Amino acid sequence: MPEILEPVVLPTIINETKDKDTKEPRYNVICWNDPINLMTFVSHVFRKVFGWDQTRAEKHMREVHEKGKSILIQESAEKAEFYVHQLQSYKLQATMEKAE
Amino acid sequence: MVVSSEEREVFTMLFESVGNTLPHLPVDISRETGREDDAYLERQEMLETALKEQRDDNFKVIAGWMRDDKRWKENPDKIHQAWTISLDEAERLLAHLNDLRIGAWIILGKPEDMEFEALQPNKQRLPWISLLFTSGMLQEALCEAIWEN
């Protein structure tokens, strides 16, 4: 008798697509105003930590000074935490919060 | 920094005199409100000690730079001398000046209003106010110099 071949069932490939809810959440890094750190120093820290030019650093510095805070950057949780620690090491008031 | 020979000595002695204030200068430790458990307080105390040691060590290193004749180059006018530090060393000095400034601010009661009169100058407070403003002025000059280079 001829050999009967078993049908081969190929696995179904499912393309996984992440919907909005399952994407990695983003976090805002926020710098808060305080009475002690000099504006010049704050700009300097922004340039050192983020590699910004003077214009961008001063823009965020003025926002901190005039509005009480500035959202500096939006990143993954891990990177945001890193930046917060960097800013805090310069004695700036920095926190992170989940972005909307 | 370019100064005359006399100014160099005054500036160096002024900086060294700050060393006498270090035992009195607090460091800025963020404390969680409501936490008074022994383990937490012990960790905070260890952190404070470590930060003070780091600050005192920074001071000794920087004071050494000031006393190092090799770092002082005579200007062509033969009257002034230029104190030379690398960019990394400038960052270290900047951080140290900020530590001094924050320490003085804590002693003054963490005032929100930084105008001179609002800081309530008197015999006891004036040295700390002086430290606050002097270190601030040097910080600003240093920030400018760092980015010019």
gemmi code that builds the backbone of each chain (N, CA, C; Angstrom):
import gemmi

chains = {
    "A": [
        ("MET", (0.846, -1.188, 0.000), (0.000, 0.000, 0.000), (0.880, 1.237, 0.000)),
        ("PRO", (0.401, 2.205, -0.770), (1.225, 3.428, -0.793), (1.188, 4.132, 0.588)),
        ("GLU", (2.269, 4.770, 0.862), (2.374, 5.466, 2.151), (1.395, 6.628, 2.187)),
        ("ILE", (0.643, 6.661, 3.271), (-0.276, 7.789, 3.403), (0.427, 8.858, 4.212)),
        ("LEU", (0.515, 10.005, 3.599), (1.174, 11.099, 4.310), (0.189, 11.825, 5.193)),
        ("GLU", (0.609, 12.075, 6.356), (-0.243, 12.837, 7.264), (-0.268, 14.289, 6.805)),
        ("PRO", (-1.429, 14.882, 6.823), (-1.444, 16.312, 6.439), (-0.617, 17.131, 7.429)),
        ("VAL", (0.082, 18.082, 6.888), (0.871, 18.954, 7.757), (0.074, 20.205, 8.037)),
        ("VAL", (-0.111, 20.427, 9.268), (-0.858, 21.635, 9.640), (0.158, 22.688, 10.062)),
        ("LEU", (0.189, 23.742, 9.268), (1.135, 24.811, 9.594), (0.574, 25.660, 10.735)),
        ("PRO", (1.433, 26.086, 11.634), (0.927, 26.929, 12.718), (0.410, 28.252, 12.180)),
        ("THR", (-0.603, 28.765, 12.833), (-1.149, 30.052, 12.424), (-0.278, 31.149, 13.024)),
        ("ILE", (0.167, 32.047, 12.179), (0.988, 33.152, 12.678), (0.071, 34.318, 12.968)),
        ("ILE", (0.107, 34.719, 14.230), (-0.739, 35.850, 14.615), (0.157, 37.076, 14.710)),
        ("ASN", (-0.189, 38.131, 13.973), (0.580, 39.374, 14.091), (0.108, 40.115, 15.320)),
        ("GLU", (1.024, 40.205, 16.296), (0.631, 40.911, 17.518), (0.722, 42.418, 17.304)),
        ("THR", (-0.366, 43.075, 17.535), (-0.320, 44.540, 17.458), (-0.693, 45.082, 18.829)),
        ("LYS", (0.149, 45.948, 19.340), (-0.141, 46.496, 20.659), (-1.100, 47.652, 20.499)),
        ("ASP", (-2.155, 47.598, 21.231), (-3.030, 48.756, 21.177), (-2.505, 49.805, 22.146)),
        ("LYS", (-3.138, 50.947, 22.136), (-2.616, 52.099, 22.874), (-2.409, 51.779, 24.350)),
        ("ASP", (-3.327, 50.979, 24.907), (-3.281, 50.716, 26.334), (-2.085, 49.883, 26.746)),
        ("THR", (-1.538, 49.047, 25.856), (-0.453, 48.161, 26.258), (0.914, 48.732, 25.897)),
        ("LYS", (0.994, 49.919, 25.296), (2.292, 50.518, 24.973), (2.941, 50.961, 26.277)),
        ("GLU", (4.315, 51.004, 26.241), (5.034, 51.423, 27.430), (4.646, 52.850, 27.792)),
        ("PRO", (4.275, 53.080, 29.045), (3.846, 54.437, 29.412), (4.996, 55.432, 29.368)),
        ("ARG", (4.673, 56.654, 29.068), (5.651, 57.733, 28.994), (5.566, 58.581, 30.249)),
        ("TYR", (6.701, 59.148, 30.642), (6.745, 59.946, 31.856), (7.336, 61.322, 31.555)),
        ("ASN", (6.746, 62.317, 32.200), (7.273, 63.676, 32.100), (8.301, 63.895, 33.191)),
        ("VAL", (9.422, 64.473, 32.821), (10.412, 64.894, 33.815), (10.149, 66.372, 34.099)),
        ("ILE", (9.901, 66.687, 35.350), (9.495, 68.049, 35.722), (10.539, 68.664, 36.638)),
        ("CYS", (10.865, 69.923, 36.351), (11.740, 70.669, 37.259), (10.895, 71.745, 37.926)),
        ("TRP", (11.016, 71.860, 39.237), (10.212, 72.787, 40.018), (11.055, 73.978, 40.463)),
        ("ASN", (10.379, 75.100, 40.639), (11.082, 76.296, 41.086), (11.490, 76.175, 42.546)),
        ("ASP", (12.570, 76.800, 42.902), (12.976, 76.894, 44.301), (13.680, 78.218, 44.493)),
        ("PRO", (13.767, 78.712, 45.750), (14.327, 80.051, 45.958), (15.848, 80.109, 45.933)),
        ("ILE", (16.517, 78.943, 45.933), (17.956, 78.976, 46.166), (18.819, 78.808, 44.900)),
        ("ASN", (18.378, 77.993, 43.965), (19.240, 77.766, 42.802), (19.181, 78.934, 41.825)),
        ("LEU", (20.351, 79.407, 41.456), (20.451, 80.552, 40.552), (19.973, 80.179, 39.153)),
        ("MET", (19.378, 81.146, 38.473), (18.866, 80.904, 37.125), (20.002, 80.467, 36.185)),
        ("THR", (21.142, 81.117, 36.336), (22.305, 80.763, 35.506), (22.685, 79.309, 35.736)),
        ("PHE", (22.670, 78.910, 36.988), (23.061, 77.545, 37.340), (22.032, 76.552, 36.801)),
        ("VAL", (20.764, 76.880, 36.890), (19.717, 75.990, 36.394), (19.880, 75.768, 34.887)),
        ("SER", (20.123, 76.855, 34.141), (20.365, 76.716, 32.692), (21.572, 75.829, 32.434)),
        ("HIS", (22.608, 76.063, 33.210), (23.826, 75.259, 33.066), (23.523, 73.770, 33.264)),
        ("VAL", (22.762, 73.454, 34.292), (22.442, 72.053, 34.583), (21.643, 71.441, 33.434)),
        ("PHE", (20.678, 72.195, 32.911), (19.884, 71.681, 31.778), (20.789, 71.382, 30.585)),
        ("ARG", (21.733, 72.237, 30.328), (22.641, 72.036, 29.191), (23.516, 70.810, 29.416)),
        ("LYS", (23.957, 70.644, 30.653), (24.833, 69.509, 30.951), (24.071, 68.180, 30.894)),
        ("VAL", (22.890, 68.168, 31.498), (22.145, 66.906, 31.620), (21.527, 66.483, 30.282)),
        ("PHE", (20.944, 67.457, 29.565), (20.218, 67.113, 28.334), (20.983, 67.429, 27.062)),
        ("GLY", (22.102, 68.121, 27.179), (22.858, 68.486, 25.979), (22.190, 69.580, 25.162)),
        ("TRP", (21.337, 70.371, 25.774), (20.635, 71.445, 25.050), (21.547, 72.620, 24.748)),
        ("ASP", (21.109, 73.442, 23.777), (21.833, 74.689, 23.554), (21.303, 75.737, 24.545)),
        ("GLN", (21.926, 76.886, 24.540), (21.603, 77.920, 25.528), (20.157, 78.368, 25.411)),
        ("THR", (19.681, 78.516, 24.171), (18.320, 79.025, 23.961), (17.280, 78.110, 24.600)),
        ("ARG", (17.416, 76.824, 24.330), (16.429, 75.865, 24.855), (16.523, 75.771, 26.376)),
        ("ALA", (17.744, 75.771, 26.881), (17.944, 75.675, 28.333), (17.331, 76.885, 29.028)),
        ("GLU", (17.549, 78.061, 28.448), (17.019, 79.277, 29.075), (15.499, 79.337, 28.968)),
        ("LYS", (14.965, 78.798, 27.904), (13.493, 78.777, 27.746), (12.860, 77.993, 28.907)),
        ("HIS", (13.406, 76.821, 29.173), (12.858, 76.000, 30.258), (13.175, 76.602, 31.627)),
        ("MET", (14.334, 77.239, 31.724), (14.689, 77.890, 32.998), (13.679, 78.987, 33.311)),
        ("ARG", (13.318, 79.768, 32.297), (12.354, 80.862, 32.507), (10.975, 80.314, 32.847)),
        ("GLU", (10.661, 79.189, 32.254), (9.375, 78.561, 32.556), (9.331, 78.128, 34.023)),
        ("VAL", (10.432, 77.547, 34.491), (10.512, 77.139, 35.901), (10.334, 78.364, 36.787)),
        ("HIS", (11.043, 79.422, 36.415), (11.069, 80.630, 37.246), (9.721, 81.342, 37.249)),
        ("GLU", (9.083, 81.411, 36.069), (7.860, 82.216, 35.949), (6.588, 81.427, 36.238)),
        ("LYS", (6.608, 80.127, 35.891), (5.378, 79.350, 36.074), (5.467, 78.369, 37.247)),
        ("GLY", (6.630, 78.295, 37.848), (6.771, 77.404, 38.991), (7.295, 76.027, 38.644)),
        ("LYS", (7.182, 75.655, 37.369), (7.694, 74.358, 36.939), (7.824, 74.330, 35.424)),
        ("SER", (8.548, 73.320, 34.949), (8.637, 73.117, 33.505), (8.746, 71.627, 33.225)),
        ("ILE", (7.995, 71.191, 32.235), (8.132, 69.797, 31.789), (9.308, 69.771, 30.823)),
        ("LEU", (10.371, 69.136, 31.236), (11.615, 69.205, 30.475), (11.645, 68.224, 29.318)),
        ("ILE", (11.151, 67.026, 29.570), (11.282, 65.973, 28.566), (10.284, 64.882, 28.889)),
        ("GLN", (9.935, 64.107, 27.866), (9.050, 62.968, 28.090), (9.786, 61.703, 27.668)),
        ("GLU", (9.822, 60.736, 28.542), (10.638, 59.557, 28.279), (10.000, 58.302, 28.866)),
        ("SER", (10.653, 57.177, 28.654), (10.239, 55.935, 29.319), (10.494, 56.092, 30.811)),
        ("ALA", (9.910, 55.225, 31.605), (10.054, 55.318, 33.067), (11.519, 55.264, 33.480)),
        ("GLU", (12.241, 54.352, 32.844), (13.646, 54.166, 33.225), (14.483, 55.403, 32.921)),
        ("LYS", (14.287, 55.942, 31.718), (15.071, 57.122, 31.331), (14.661, 58.338, 32.155)),
        ("ALA", (13.360, 58.452, 32.407), (12.861, 59.586, 33.188), (13.474, 59.555, 34.589)),
        ("GLU", (13.529, 58.365, 35.163), (14.106, 58.224, 36.498), (15.580, 58.622, 36.487)),
        ("PHE", (16.270, 58.216, 35.446), (17.686, 58.570, 35.299), (17.855, 60.085, 35.277)),
        ("TYR", (17.033, 60.766, 34.464), (17.147, 62.223, 34.358), (16.808, 62.912, 35.679)),
        ("VAL", (15.792, 62.386, 36.367), (15.416, 62.977, 37.656), (16.590, 62.881, 38.632)),
        ("HIS", (17.229, 61.730, 38.657), (18.377, 61.556, 39.557), (19.515, 62.498, 39.188)),
        ("GLN", (19.726, 62.656, 37.863), (20.779, 63.569, 37.414), (20.507, 64.985, 37.902)),
        ("LEU", (19.263, 65.426, 37.725), (18.905, 66.790, 38.131), (19.015, 66.939, 39.647)),
        ("GLN", (18.569, 65.944, 40.367), (18.625, 65.998, 41.831), (20.074, 65.996, 42.325)),
        ("SER", (20.961, 65.367, 41.571), (22.369, 65.361, 41.984), (22.958, 66.762, 41.932)),
        ("TYR", (22.333, 67.635, 41.129), (22.726, 69.040, 41.080), (21.910, 69.877, 42.070)),
        ("LYS", (21.135, 69.207, 42.913), (20.312, 69.850, 43.944), (19.136, 70.620, 43.358)),
        ("LEU", (18.699, 70.247, 42.155), (17.470, 70.844, 41.624), (16.284, 70.010, 42.114)),
        ("GLN", (15.117, 70.665, 42.184), (13.894, 69.972, 42.593), (13.293, 69.336, 41.344)),
        ("ALA", (13.414, 68.047, 41.217), (12.927, 67.367, 40.023), (12.090, 66.159, 40.407)),
        ("THR", (11.030, 65.941, 39.636), (10.172, 64.770, 39.844), (9.771, 64.219, 38.477)),
        ("MET", (9.102, 63.076, 38.494), (8.565, 62.525, 37.256), (7.112, 62.136, 37.487)),
        ("GLU", (6.302, 62.231, 36.439), (4.911, 61.807, 36.542), (4.465, 61.245, 35.205)),
        ("LYS", (3.487, 60.368, 35.288), (3.012, 59.713, 34.072), (2.427, 60.765, 33.131)),
        ("ALA", (2.797, 60.681, 31.872), (2.286, 61.641, 30.897), (0.864, 61.275, 30.511)),
        ("GLU", (0.075, 62.298, 30.218), (-1.320, 62.051, 29.841), (-1.414, 61.618, 28.395)),
    ],
    "B": [
        ("MET", (40.384, 82.701, 35.971), (40.270, 83.855, 36.846), (41.581, 84.617, 36.814)),
        ("VAL", (41.499, 85.889, 36.529), (42.700, 86.721, 36.449), (42.680, 87.720, 37.599)),
        ("VAL", (43.701, 87.670, 38.441), (43.771, 88.576, 39.594), (45.216, 89.043, 39.766)),
        ("SER", (45.383, 90.070, 40.563), (46.740, 90.521, 40.893), (47.298, 89.588, 41.970)),
        ("SER", (48.584, 89.713, 42.230), (49.219, 88.836, 43.224), (48.588, 89.013, 44.598)),
        ("GLU", (48.279, 90.269, 44.942), (47.666, 90.529, 46.253), (46.265, 89.933, 46.310)),
        ("GLU", (45.543, 90.106, 45.222), (44.174, 89.570, 45.164), (44.210, 88.046, 45.235)),
        ("ARG", (45.240, 87.462, 44.633), (45.359, 86.001, 44.654), (45.432, 85.522, 46.091)),
        ("GLU", (46.262, 86.184, 46.888), (46.431, 85.776, 48.281), (45.142, 85.966, 49.075)),
        ("VAL", (44.496, 87.103, 48.855), (43.239, 87.392, 49.562), (42.177, 86.367, 49.184)),
        ("PHE", (42.075, 86.116, 47.886), (41.057, 85.181, 47.407), (41.295, 83.788, 47.969)),
        ("THR", (42.571, 83.371, 47.974), (42.917, 82.035, 48.478), (42.609, 81.934, 49.966)),
        ("MET", (42.992, 82.977, 50.721), (42.741, 82.950, 52.171), (41.243, 82.974, 52.455)),
        ("LEU", (40.517, 83.737, 51.642), (39.061, 83.812, 51.808), (38.435, 82.440, 51.619)),
        ("PHE", (38.882, 81.763, 50.569), (38.326, 80.433, 50.301), (38.698, 79.475, 51.429)),
        ("GLU", (39.946, 79.561, 51.878), (40.387, 78.650, 52.942), (39.636, 78.904, 54.248)),
        ("SER", (39.265, 80.163, 54.475), (38.530, 80.480, 55.704), (37.146, 79.849, 55.686)),
        ("VAL", (36.647, 79.598, 54.490), (35.350, 78.923, 54.380), (35.443, 77.534, 54.991)),
        ("GLY", (36.648, 76.956, 54.920), (36.852, 75.625, 55.495), (36.476, 75.572, 56.969)),
        ("ASN", (36.643, 76.714, 57.663), (36.299, 76.752, 59.092), (34.799, 76.667, 59.326)),
        ("THR", (34.046, 77.042, 58.291), (32.586, 77.037, 58.465), (31.975, 75.677, 58.139)),
        ("LEU", (32.745, 74.826, 57.474), (32.183, 73.569, 56.993), (31.543, 72.708, 58.081)),
        ("PRO", (32.164, 72.609, 59.282), (31.519, 71.770, 60.310), (30.119, 72.273, 60.682)),
        ("HIS", (29.853, 73.553, 60.412), (28.555, 74.126, 60.790), (27.546, 74.098, 59.641)),
        ("LEU", (28.043, 73.792, 58.439), (27.176, 73.872, 57.266), (26.406, 72.576, 57.058)),
        ("PRO", (25.081, 72.633, 57.069), (24.302, 71.420, 56.818), (24.304, 71.080, 55.328)),
        ("VAL", (23.963, 69.837, 55.022), (23.768, 69.424, 53.639), (22.272, 69.288, 53.408)),
        ("ASP", (21.891, 69.341, 52.151), (20.474, 69.305, 51.822), (20.014, 67.860, 51.660)),
        ("ILE", (19.279, 67.369, 52.644), (18.759, 66.005, 52.571), (17.240, 66.088, 52.459)),
        ("SER", (16.696, 65.470, 51.412), (15.234, 65.454, 51.306), (14.692, 64.373, 52.219)),
        ("ARG", (13.862, 64.786, 53.155), (13.330, 63.806, 54.104), (11.855, 63.544, 53.810)),
        ("GLU", (11.500, 62.278, 53.873), (10.089, 61.935, 53.672), (9.313, 62.335, 54.918)),
        ("THR", (8.237, 63.064, 54.697), (7.489, 63.539, 55.863), (6.798, 62.357, 56.546)),
        ("GLY", (6.754, 62.411, 57.844), (6.041, 61.379, 58.599), (6.875, 60.154, 58.906)),
        ("ARG", (8.079, 60.093, 58.327), (8.892, 58.885, 58.574), (9.811, 59.125, 59.750)),
        ("GLU", (9.585, 58.343, 60.797), (10.445, 58.498, 61.957), (10.943, 57.150, 62.461)),
        ("ASP", (10.790, 56.121, 61.640), (11.254, 54.801, 62.078), (12.771, 54.805, 62.155)),
        ("ASP", (13.295, 54.005, 63.067), (14.737, 54.017, 63.359), (15.583, 53.696, 62.125)),
        ("ALA", (15.139, 52.706, 61.341), (15.923, 52.285, 60.166), (16.059, 53.440, 59.181)),
        ("TYR", (14.948, 54.147, 58.940), (14.962, 55.276, 58.003), (15.858, 56.391, 58.520)),
        ("LEU", (15.724, 56.716, 59.809), (16.522, 57.799, 60.392), (18.014, 57.458, 60.355)),
        ("GLU", (18.305, 56.188, 60.590), (19.708, 55.764, 60.557), (20.279, 55.919, 59.159)),
        ("ARG", (19.464, 55.548, 58.141), (19.917, 55.685, 56.737), (20.128, 57.147, 56.387)),
        ("GLN", (19.223, 57.993, 56.856), (19.338, 59.427, 56.570), (20.594, 60.001, 57.206)),
        ("GLU", (20.894, 59.523, 58.429), (22.075, 60.017, 59.117), (23.338, 59.592, 58.381)),
        ("MET", (23.343, 58.356, 57.879), (24.497, 57.860, 57.129), (24.667, 58.641, 55.842)),
        ("LEU", (23.549, 58.941, 55.187), (23.586, 59.713, 53.937), (24.142, 61.105, 54.196)),
        ("GLU", (23.672, 61.710, 55.300), (24.129, 63.058, 55.642), (25.640, 63.058, 55.911)),
        ("THR", (26.109, 62.063, 56.633), (27.542, 61.955, 56.932), (28.345, 61.798, 55.649)),
        ("ALA", (27.864, 60.932, 54.763), (28.566, 60.686, 53.492), (28.633, 61.957, 52.650)),
        ("LEU", (27.528, 62.700, 52.602), (27.503, 63.936, 51.805), (28.443, 64.982, 52.394)),
        ("LYS", (28.477, 65.062, 53.720), (29.378, 66.031, 54.366), (30.831, 65.671, 54.095)),
        ("GLU", (31.139, 64.389, 54.156), (32.512, 63.953, 53.888), (32.903, 64.279, 52.459)),
        ("GLN", (31.969, 64.055, 51.533), (32.232, 64.346, 50.129), (32.466, 65.839, 49.936)),
        ("ARG", (31.654, 66.649, 50.595), (31.792, 68.099, 50.481), (33.124, 68.555, 51.076)),
        ("ASP", (33.480, 68.013, 52.239), (34.741, 68.402, 52.877), (35.933, 67.984, 52.026)),
        ("ASP", (35.819, 66.824, 51.400), (36.882, 66.342, 50.534), (37.024, 67.264, 49.319)),
        ("ASN", (35.892, 67.664, 48.750), (35.912, 68.605, 47.612), (36.621, 69.879, 48.005)),
        ("PHE", (36.311, 70.362, 49.193), (36.916, 71.607, 49.652), (38.447, 71.477, 49.701)),
        ("LYS", (38.933, 70.395, 50.278), (40.393, 70.201, 50.418), (41.057, 70.156, 49.044)),
        ("VAL", (40.427, 69.461, 48.124), (41.001, 69.339, 46.781), (41.078, 70.713, 46.110)),
        ("ILE", (39.977, 71.470, 46.208), (39.924, 72.775, 45.543), (40.894, 73.751, 46.199)),
        ("ALA", (40.965, 73.698, 47.523), (41.922, 74.568, 48.232), (43.346, 74.244, 47.779)),
        ("GLY", (43.599, 72.969, 47.517), (44.911, 72.548, 47.027), (45.210, 73.141, 45.663)),
        ("TRP", (44.198, 73.202, 44.801), (44.374, 73.809, 43.472), (44.804, 75.268, 43.612)),
        ("MET", (44.194, 75.943, 44.589), (44.476, 77.382, 44.750), (45.898, 77.618, 45.227)),
        ("ARG", (46.407, 76.677, 46.019), (47.756, 76.842, 46.557), (48.822, 76.292, 45.594)),
        ("ASP", (48.387, 75.689, 44.509), (49.292, 75.075, 43.551), (49.841, 76.152, 42.616)),
        ("ASP", (51.130, 76.473, 42.780), (51.744, 77.538, 41.970), (51.678, 77.235, 40.476)),
        ("LYS", (51.702, 75.946, 40.132), (51.689, 75.585, 38.698), (50.390, 76.012, 38.011)),
        ("ARG", (49.357, 76.228, 38.797), (48.067, 76.608, 38.208), (47.939, 78.121, 38.003)),
        ("TRP", (48.913, 78.843, 38.475), (48.870, 80.290, 38.340), (49.882, 80.714, 37.274)),
        ("LYS", (49.351, 81.289, 36.187), (50.221, 81.713, 35.080), (50.288, 83.236, 35.068)),
        ("GLU", (51.509, 83.725, 34.958), (51.672, 85.180, 34.957), (51.196, 85.757, 33.632)),
        ("ASN", (50.444, 86.866, 33.735), (49.986, 87.556, 32.528), (51.111, 88.359, 31.907)),
        ("PRO", (51.005, 88.668, 30.625), (52.044, 89.493, 29.988), (52.285, 90.821, 30.704)),
        ("ASP", (51.256, 91.340, 31.400), (51.460, 92.624, 32.087), (52.318, 92.481, 33.349)),
        ("LYS", (52.625, 91.249, 33.732), (53.492, 90.926, 34.883), (52.890, 91.392, 36.220)),
        ("ILE", (51.664, 91.832, 36.196), (50.985, 92.281, 37.419), (49.926, 91.247, 37.823)),
        ("HIS", (49.240, 90.750, 36.801), (48.138, 89.826, 37.079), (48.548, 88.385, 36.821)),
        ("GLN", (47.793, 87.491, 37.480), (48.003, 86.058, 37.281), (46.666, 85.420, 36.951)),
        ("ALA", (46.743, 84.376, 36.145), (45.513, 83.664, 35.763), (45.516, 82.287, 36.410)),
        ("TRP", (44.418, 81.980, 37.087), (44.271, 80.670, 37.728), (43.631, 79.729, 36.727)),
        ("THR", (44.252, 78.584, 36.508), (43.801, 77.678, 35.454), (43.282, 76.376, 36.028)),
        ("ILE", (42.057, 76.016, 35.638), (41.504, 74.695, 35.985), (40.853, 74.117, 34.730)),
        ("SER", (40.749, 72.801, 34.696), (40.134, 72.139, 33.535), (38.611, 72.279, 33.628)),
        ("LEU", (37.928, 71.901, 32.555), (36.462, 71.985, 32.553), (35.855, 71.042, 33.596)),
        ("ASP", (36.432, 69.846, 33.726), (35.932, 68.912, 34.752), (36.121, 69.483, 36.154)),
        ("GLU", (37.279, 70.121, 36.352), (37.550, 70.722, 37.660), (36.612, 71.898, 37.909)),
        ("ALA", (36.297, 72.619, 36.850), (35.357, 73.734, 36.983), (33.974, 73.224, 37.419)),
        ("GLU", (33.571, 72.091, 36.863), (32.283, 71.494, 37.257), (32.304, 71.129, 38.738)),
        ("ARG", (33.445, 70.597, 39.179), (33.558, 70.196, 40.579), (33.483, 71.433, 41.488)),
        ("LEU", (34.154, 72.481, 41.059), (34.125, 73.726, 41.835), (32.716, 74.301, 41.864)),
        ("LEU", (32.049, 74.239, 40.725), (30.672, 74.745, 40.629), (29.749, 74.002, 41.596)),
        ("ALA", (29.873, 72.684, 41.630), (29.045, 71.878, 42.527), (29.361, 72.220, 43.985)),
        ("HIS", (30.638, 72.438, 44.273), (31.036, 72.750, 45.641), (30.485, 74.109, 46.070)),
        ("LEU", (30.568, 75.080, 45.174), (30.017, 76.410, 45.485), (28.514, 76.319, 45.754)),
        ("ASN", (27.843, 75.466, 44.985), (26.405, 75.291, 45.188), (26.124, 74.665, 46.550)),
        ("ASP", (26.973, 73.720, 46.961), (26.828, 73.094, 48.281), (26.988, 74.142, 49.382)),
        ("LEU", (27.989, 75.012, 49.217), (28.221, 76.059, 50.220), (27.010, 76.992, 50.281)),
        ("ARG", (26.509, 77.339, 49.117), (25.386, 78.277, 49.027), (24.131, 77.689, 49.671)),
        ("ILE", (23.876, 76.425, 49.374), (22.696, 75.770, 49.940), (22.848, 75.598, 51.451)),
        ("GLY", (24.066, 75.269, 51.894), (24.311, 75.132, 53.333), (24.025, 76.432, 54.069)),
        ("ALA", (24.506, 77.540, 53.500), (24.264, 78.850, 54.119), (22.773, 79.167, 54.128)),
        ("TRP", (22.105, 78.811, 53.052), (20.652, 79.064, 52.937), (19.872, 78.289, 53.998)),
        ("ILE", (20.291, 77.046, 54.234), (19.616, 76.232, 55.264), (19.799, 76.876, 56.637)),
        ("ILE", (21.027, 77.334, 56.923), (21.296, 77.959, 58.224), (20.463, 79.221, 58.399)),
        ("LEU", (20.245, 79.936, 57.316), (19.464, 81.173, 57.381), (17.964, 80.904, 57.463)),
        ("GLY", (17.603, 79.630, 57.505), (16.198, 79.261, 57.661), (15.454, 79.036, 56.373)),
        ("LYS", (16.179, 78.754, 55.296), (15.590, 78.489, 53.968), (14.626, 79.603, 53.544)),
        ("PRO", (15.091, 80.827, 53.539), (14.194, 81.939, 53.201), (13.717, 81.863, 51.758)),
        ("GLU", (12.467, 82.288, 51.559), (11.908, 82.337, 50.204), (12.353, 83.620, 49.505)),
        ("ASP", (12.411, 84.700, 50.267), (12.803, 85.998, 49.726), (14.303, 86.156, 49.909)),
        ("MET", (15.015, 86.292, 48.769), (16.475, 86.329, 48.833), (17.039, 87.755, 48.743)),
        ("GLU", (16.201, 88.750, 48.892), (16.718, 90.125, 48.921), (17.477, 90.325, 50.229)),
        ("PHE", (18.503, 91.184, 50.179), (19.406, 91.346, 51.309), (18.670, 91.696, 52.609)),
        ("GLU", (17.799, 92.682, 52.536), (17.099, 93.121, 53.757), (16.191, 92.021, 54.296)),
        ("ALA", (15.595, 91.267, 53.397), (14.677, 90.196, 53.796), (15.414, 89.060, 54.511)),
        ("LEU", (16.729, 88.987, 54.308), (17.520, 87.938, 54.963), (17.853, 88.300, 56.412)),
        ("GLN", (17.355, 89.472, 56.850), (17.502, 89.908, 58.250), (18.964, 89.917, 58.684)),
        ("PRO", (19.762, 90.736, 58.024), (21.191, 90.760, 58.364), (21.426, 91.256, 59.784)),
        ("ASN", (22.193, 90.514, 60.533), (22.689, 90.934, 61.846), (24.051, 90.280, 62.025)),
        ("LYS", (24.634, 90.467, 63.192), (26.008, 90.012, 63.412), (26.148, 88.493, 63.185)),
        ("GLN", (25.128, 87.761, 63.650), (25.214, 86.293, 63.532), (24.958, 85.828, 62.097)),
        ("ARG", (24.062, 86.513, 61.421), (23.615, 86.044, 60.100), (24.493, 86.558, 58.958)),
        ("LEU", (25.179, 87.639, 59.184), (25.934, 88.265, 58.097), (26.983, 87.351, 57.461)),
        ("PRO", (27.750, 86.586, 58.239), (28.728, 85.692, 57.586), (28.064, 84.704, 56.627)),
        ("TRP", (26.893, 84.210, 57.001), (26.207, 83.230, 56.134), (25.605, 83.944, 54.908)),
        ("ILE", (25.121, 85.139, 55.114), (24.601, 85.912, 53.980), (25.733, 86.208, 53.011)),
        ("SER", (26.886, 86.543, 53.587), (28.055, 86.830, 52.756), (28.452, 85.598, 51.950)),
        ("LEU", (28.439, 84.437, 52.613), (28.786, 83.186, 51.921), (27.787, 82.909, 50.804)),
        ("LEU", (26.522, 83.154, 51.091), (25.442, 82.940, 50.127), (25.681, 83.757, 48.852)),
        ("PHE", (25.945, 85.037, 49.023), (26.094, 85.921, 47.864), (27.427, 85.713, 47.149)),
        ("THR", (28.493, 85.517, 47.917), (29.814, 85.357, 47.305), (29.870, 84.083, 46.468)),
        ("SER", (29.385, 82.989, 47.035), (29.422, 81.731, 46.273), (28.514, 81.835, 45.047)),
        ("GLY", (27.415, 82.570, 45.193), (26.516, 82.760, 44.054), (27.184, 83.523, 42.921)),
        ("MET", (27.899, 84.587, 43.293), (28.590, 85.389, 42.282), (29.641, 84.562, 41.550)),
        ("LEU", (30.370, 83.769, 42.326), (31.404, 82.922, 41.712), (30.776, 81.862, 40.816)),
        ("GLN", (29.631, 81.338, 41.236), (28.924, 80.347, 40.403), (28.560, 80.948, 39.059)),
        ("GLU", (28.038, 82.141, 39.075), (27.613, 82.779, 37.822), (28.810, 82.999, 36.902)),
        ("ALA", (29.909, 83.476, 37.479), (31.106, 83.713, 36.672), (31.631, 82.401, 36.090)),
        ("LEU", (31.567, 81.360, 36.893), (32.081, 80.057, 36.458), (31.217, 79.471, 35.347)),
        ("CYS", (29.900, 79.596, 35.488), (28.981, 79.080, 34.455), (29.291, 79.754, 33.120)),
        ("GLU", (29.489, 81.051, 33.171), (29.778, 81.798, 31.949), (31.103, 81.329, 31.347)),
        ("ALA", (32.103, 81.148, 32.207), (33.429, 80.749, 31.727), (33.393, 79.341, 31.134)),
        ("ILE", (32.643, 78.445, 31.736), (32.580, 77.056, 31.253), (32.054, 77.018, 29.823)),
        ("TRP", (30.997, 77.764, 29.534), (30.398, 77.694, 28.204), (31.143, 78.540, 27.187)),
        ("GLU", (31.924, 79.487, 27.651), (32.756, 80.250, 26.715), (33.872, 79.389, 26.181)),
        ("ASN", (34.256, 78.393, 26.957), (35.332, 77.493, 26.529), (34.776, 76.295, 25.764)),
    ],
}
model = gemmi.Model(1)
for chain_id, residues in chains.items():
    chain = gemmi.Chain(chain_id)
    for i, (resn, *xyz) in enumerate(residues, 1):
        res = gemmi.Residue()
        res.name, res.seqid = resn, gemmi.SeqId(i, " ")
        for name, pos in zip(("N", "CA", "C"), xyz):
            atom = gemmi.Atom()
            atom.name, atom.element = name, gemmi.Element(name[0])
            atom.pos, atom.b_iso = gemmi.Position(*pos), 0.0
            res.add_atom(atom)
        chain.add_residue(res)
    model.add_chain(chain)
structure = gemmi.Structure()
structure.add_model(model)
structure.setup_entities()
